[in-house]
Amino acid sequence: MVQDKFISHLKDNSLYFFEKAMSLFNEDPKLSAVCFSTALELMLKARLAHDHWSLVFDKPENAKLEDAKSGDFISAGPREVIRRLEGISNVIFLDEEKAAYFSLIKRRNAIVHFSEELITKEERERIISTAYQAVYHMHEMMSDSWSDLFSDKKRELWRLSTVLKNFQPYLKQKLKAIKPKLDEAKKAGATVTNCSRCGLKSAVSTKAAEDPCGTLIYVNCLVCSEFDNYLIYNCHNCDTQNIFIGEGDSKECTSCGGILSAESISDDKSNFDRDTFEDDLSYCILCEHHEKHVIPFGDDFLCLNCLELHDTVEFCENCGEPNAGFDAEGSIFSGCVMCEGRDF
C-alpha cells in the first residue's frame, strides 16, 4: 500500500537523521542541530501521513499518488504540519513541546542562512540547548504517545535510547523536563540523590519492602533510567545497618566486623524466623543463580543475588525444586532453573 510505504520512508529517514545528528554532535554541533531539526520534521510528517498521505503535501488538494511515490513534490512546512496535526489529527502538543520545536526551527534557519562569523558563541550554545530540548520531546513521543506508529522500529528506538544515555546535553534537558516528577516523588516521601550512572540528581529511592532483617530499597533514575536495588541490612550480631548490593557482595560489618554476604544473611535470616528455614529457600527464575539465594522477606521473597523481589514460589513439576517468580504450569516439559524438563 502506498500510504504504508510512504510512512515507512518518513520514519526511516527521521531515524537516520536522528542517528546522524548524534554522531556529529562533537565534531560539528551546527550540522548536528540541522539534522535534529530534519529528524523532527520527518517524524511529525510521518504522524500526519498516518491519517492520509496527501496531508504532507503543501497543497493536499493537488496531491498526486505518482508524486508521492517518486518524492517529487513540495511538502508542507514544519509549522503548517504542526497546525494540521492539531486541527486535523487532534494531536495535543504541550506548550513546552511546541516552544521547543518552533525554537529549533527558528535557529535551524539561522544556521542555514547565516555565515559562521555571524553566529556568536552564545547563540551556538543556545542552538545546541534548543536542539536537545526538542530531542527530548521527540524521543518521548516516539517511545510513548506515538509508540504504536513506531512499533515496527523498536530496535532502532532502543539503540537511540542507549546512545542518548551518554549525551550529557540531552540528559540535562531531560532533567529540566522531569523536575515536576522529582518534586512529586519528594512530596510522596521518596529520597532524590545523584545517579551512580549519569551523575545527575535524578535518582529516586523508594522503600520496596521491609523485614526484620532489613529494608529493600529501589533506586530509579528518571533521567537515564538506571535501576538499582540495595538492601539496608541490620547486622544480626550488633544490629548496625549495612548496605548490601547483592551479586557476590561480601564485606565486613562496619561496626562489629562480622561477615556480610548472601550466605551470612541467609544464616541470620533463619535465626530470625524458624528452625526449618532451609525448607523456605528457593532458586531465582530471573538471575538463575545455581544456589538457593531466595529468602522469605516480609510478605514476599527476595533473591540475595540479584535483589529482585518475587511474590510467589512454585515447585517444578519435573524436579520438585522451588523457584521464585516461577509459573510451574507445564514445567514438567519446560523445566526450571535446575532442570531442563522431560523430553517425550
URCORSUL-V419818 format. One record per residue. SS is DSSP state (A for helix, B for strand, O for the rest). Layout:
SS
SS
//
This chain:
O
A
A
A
A
A
A
A
A
A
A
A
A
A
A
A
A
A
A
A
A
A
A
O
O
O
O
O
A
A
A
A
A
A
A
A
A
A
A
A
A
A
A
A
A
A
A
A
A
O
O
O
A
A
A
A
B
O
O
A
A
A
O
O
A
A
A
A
A
A
O
O
O
O
B
O
O
A
A
A
A
A
A
A
A
A
A
O
O
O
O
O
O
O
A
A
A
A
A
A
A
A
A
A
A
A
A
A
A
A
A
A
A
O
O
A
A
A
O
O
A
A
A
A
A
A
A
A
A
A
A
A
A
A
A
A
A
A
A
A
A
A
A
O
O
O
O
O
O
O
A
A
A
A
A
A
A
A
A
A
A
A
A
A
O
O
O
A
A
A
A
A
A
A
A
A
A
O
A
A
A
A
A
A
A
A
A
O
O
O
B
B
B
B
O
O
O
O
O
O
B
B
B
B
B
B
B
B
B
B
B
O
O
B
B
B
B
B
B
B
B
O
O
O
O
O
B
B
B
B
B
B
B
B
O
O
O
O
O
O
B
B
B
B
O
O
O
O
O
O
B
B
O
O
O
O
O
O
B
B
O
A
A
A
A
A
A
A
A
A
A
A
A
O
O
O
A
A
A
A
O
B
B
B
O
O
O
O
O
O
O
O
O
B
B
B
B
O
O
B
B
B
B
O
O
O
O
O
B
B
O
O
B
B
B
O
O
O
O
O
O
B
B
B
O
O
O
O
O
O
A
A
A
A
O
O
O
O
O
O
O
O
O
O
//
